[in-house]
Amino acid sequence: MIGNWGVARFGTRFGRAGLTVLRSPAPVTYGLITLCCLLFLFGPAAGLSTEYGSGEGLLAAQRAYFHRWGVVPAELFEGAPRAALTPATALFVHGSWVHLLGNMLFLYVFGVMTEERMGRVQFMLFYLGCGYLALLGYAAANDDSTQSLVGASGAISAVLGAFLFLFPGARVTSLLPFLLFLPLRFPAWVVLPFWVALQWVAAGRATQGPGVAYLAHLVGFGLGFGYAWVRFGRPTRVKAAPAPAPEGENQP
């Protein structure tokens, strides 16, 4: 009886959480964050489940998991139907706690306003489409690589690009290492182009094959900015919208 009561109480709380997401002003953003977190917690990368073992066994399970659901450029263009789906599945897979929390933080702070401006359905299609194309573009540039690529930062970079066009005057809180990580606030039109420049420089220096997916960031950002430009035409004026400055995507 106690066990059944506990399961029923958990189900009730989960249902209430689902209703909260649906009733929020940005249900797609919150839903994506929830899905990514749940998949990570129940996957081998979190290291919480005993079914994946420990030590070398856990590392092997992680590699197999990333290979199955992540993008492997060398396999993507071989014509296998399963491989063609991986630029979509990889958007929901993350390699570490830092990787997950960083991506979800930026999706939250930039995604809410962008979704409200675009609308739920359009934002979902935009996120998935740009994320898929960003990873596809990265794979095309590294078509001989056998290293798995996972993470949502290609799609999130597209959200950043759209955010820059739609809300260029929004104030973005940034932590700058050369200023002792003091929180400073700048307009989005200052911070985000600076971030793009850093990604461009880093991508040009990435000569050893896949690591941090800088090229996917650039492709995603360009797609997002271009889509917002074509679709909405005129940016939205806002007074302030605090958000942390984005960082590059980590990859296992």
C-alpha positions in Angstrom: 0.0 0.0 0.0 2.8 2.4 0.9 4.6 1.7 -2.4 1.5 2.3 -4.4 0.8 5.5 -2.5 4.3 6.7 -3.2 4.0 5.9 -6.9 0.6 7.7 -7.1 2.0 10.8 -5.3 5.0 10.9 -7.7 2.6 10.6 -10.7 0.5 13.4 -9.3 3.5 15.7 -8.9 4.8 14.8 -12.3 1.4 15.6 -13.8 1.3 18.9 -12.0 4.8 19.7 -13.3 3.6 18.9 -16.9 0.6 21.2 -16.5 2.9 24.0 -15.2 5.1 23.6 -18.3 2.1 23.7 -20.7 0.7 26.8 -19.0 4.0 28.7 -19.0 4.6 31.5 -21.5 7.3 29.3 -23.1 6.3 25.7 -22.9 8.5 24.5 -25.7 11.6 25.9 -24.1 10.8 24.4 -20.7 9.8 21.2 -22.3 13.1 20.9 -24.2 15.0 21.6 -21.0 13.0 19.0 -19.1 13.5 16.4 -21.8 17.2 16.9 -22.0 17.6 16.7 -18.3 15.6 13.5 -18.0 17.5 11.8 -20.8 20.8 12.8 -19.2 19.8 11.6 -15.7 18.8 8.2 -17.0 21.7 7.8 -19.4 25.3 6.7 -18.7 26.8 10.2 -18.9 25.3 11.2 -15.6 26.9 8.3 -13.7 23.9 7.8 -11.5 22.6 4.5 -12.7 24.3 1.3 -11.5 23.1 -0.7 -14.6 26.0 0.9 -16.6 28.6 -0.3 -14.2 31.6 1.7 -13.1 35.2 2.4 -14.2 36.0 1.0 -17.7 32.6 -0.5 -18.0 30.9 2.9 -17.5 33.3 4.5 -20.0 32.5 1.9 -22.6 28.8 2.3 -22.0 29.2 6.1 -22.5 31.1 5.7 -25.7 28.5 3.3 -27.1 25.7 5.6 -26.1 27.3 8.6 -27.7 28.0 6.6 -30.9 24.5 5.4 -31.1 22.7 8.7 -30.6 25.3 11.2 -31.6 26.5 12.3 -35.0 29.5 10.4 -36.4 30.5 12.3 -39.5 32.2 9.4 -41.2 29.0 7.4 -41.0 26.5 10.1 -41.7 27.0 10.3 -45.4 27.1 6.5 -46.0 23.3 6.5 -46.6 22.2 4.5 -43.5 18.7 5.6 -42.4 19.6 5.5 -38.7 22.7 7.7 -39.2 20.5 10.3 -41.0 18.4 10.8 -37.8 21.4 11.4 -35.6 21.7 15.2 -36.2 18.2 15.3 -34.5 18.8 12.8 -31.7 22.2 14.3 -30.9 20.4 17.6 -29.9 19.1 15.8 -26.8 22.3 14.1 -25.7 24.9 15.7 -23.5 28.4 14.5 -22.5 28.7 15.8 -18.9 27.0 17.7 -16.2 28.8 20.9 -17.2 27.9 20.4 -20.8 24.2 19.9 -19.9 23.8 22.7 -17.3 25.6 25.2 -19.5 23.5 24.5 -22.6 20.2 24.4 -20.6 21.1 27.7 -18.9 21.5 29.5 -22.2 18.5 27.9 -23.7 16.4 29.1 -20.7 17.6 32.7 -20.7 17.5 33.2 -24.5 14.8 30.8 -25.4 11.9 32.2 -23.4 11.8 35.6 -25.1 12.5 34.1 -28.5 9.7 31.5 -28.2 7.3 34.2 -27.0 8.1 36.3 -30.1 7.9 33.3 -32.6 5.1 31.3 -31.1 5.2 27.7 -29.9 5.0 25.7 -33.1 7.3 28.0 -35.1 9.9 28.0 -32.3 9.9 24.2 -32.1 10.4 23.8 -35.8 13.0 26.5 -35.8 14.9 24.9 -33.0 14.9 21.4 -34.4 15.5 22.5 -38.0 18.4 24.9 -37.3 19.9 22.4 -34.8 19.8 19.6 -37.4 21.4 21.8 -40.1 24.1 23.1 -37.8 25.2 19.6 -36.9 24.9 18.5 -40.5 27.1 21.4 -41.6 29.7 20.5 -39.0 29.7 16.9 -40.1 30.1 17.9 -43.8 33.2 19.8 -42.9 34.6 16.9 -40.9 33.3 14.0 -43.0 36.2 11.7 -42.2 35.9 12.0 -38.5 34.8 9.0 -36.4 34.3 10.9 -33.2 30.8 11.3 -31.9 29.3 14.8 -31.7 26.5 15.4 -29.2 24.8 18.4 -27.7 22.2 21.1 -28.3 24.5 24.1 -28.8 24.0 24.2 -32.5 20.3 24.7 -32.0 20.9 27.0 -29.0 23.3 29.1 -31.1 20.5 29.5 -33.6 18.3 30.8 -30.7 21.1 33.3 -29.9 21.2 34.5 -33.5 17.5 35.0 -33.6 17.6 36.7 -30.2 20.3 39.1 -31.5 18.1 40.2 -34.4 14.8 40.3 -32.5 16.1 42.0 -29.3 19.4 43.8 -30.2 18.9 46.3 -27.3 18.4 43.7 -24.6 21.0 44.0 -21.8 23.1 40.9 -21.4 25.0 40.1 -18.2 28.5 38.9 -19.1 31.3 37.4 -17.0 34.6 38.4 -18.6 37.7 36.4 -17.5 40.1 39.2 -18.2 38.1 41.4 -15.8 38.1 38.9 -12.9 34.7 37.5 -13.9 33.0 40.7 -12.8 29.3 40.7 -14.0 29.0 43.5 -16.5 25.9 44.3 -18.6 26.1 45.1 -22.3 23.6 45.3 -25.1 23.1 42.1 -27.0 24.4 43.7 -30.2 27.8 44.1 -28.4 28.0 40.8 -26.6 26.7 38.3 -29.2 28.8 39.5 -32.2 31.9 39.4 -29.9 31.0 35.8 -29.0 30.6 35.0 -32.8 34.1 36.5 -33.4 35.5 34.2 -30.7 33.8 31.2 -32.2 35.2 32.1 -35.6 38.8 32.4 -34.3 38.5 29.2 -32.4 37.1 27.3 -35.4 40.0 28.5 -37.5 42.5 27.1 -35.0 40.7 23.7 -34.6 42.9 21.7 -36.9 42.9 18.4 -35.0 39.4 17.3 -35.9 36.3 17.4 -33.7 36.5 18.8 -30.2 34.4 21.8 -29.3 31.9 22.2 -32.1 32.7 25.8 -33.0 31.7 25.4 -36.6 28.3 24.1 -35.5 28.0 27.2 -33.3 28.7 29.5 -36.3 26.4 27.6 -38.6 23.6 27.6 -36.1 24.0 31.3 -35.2 24.0 32.3 -38.9 20.8 30.2 -39.6 19.0 31.7 -36.6 19.9 35.3 -37.4 19.0 34.8 -41.1 15.7 33.1 -40.3 14.7 35.9 -37.9 15.7 38.5 -40.5 13.7 36.9 -43.3 10.7 36.0 -41.1 10.2 39.1 -38.9 12.0 41.8 -40.8 12.2 44.4 -38.0 13.7 43.8 -34.6 11.7 44.1 -31.4 12.7 46.9 -29.0 13.1 45.9 -25.4 14.6 47.8 -22.5 16.3 45.0 -20.7 16.6 41.2 -20.6 19.4 39.9 -18.3 21.1 36.8 -19.7 24.5 35.3 -19.3 27.0 35.4 -22.1 27.1 32.1 -24.0 30.1 29.8 -24.1 31.2 27.1 -26.4 29.8 23.6 -26.3 31.8 20.8 -24.6 31.9 17.5 -26.2 33.0 14.1 -25.0 
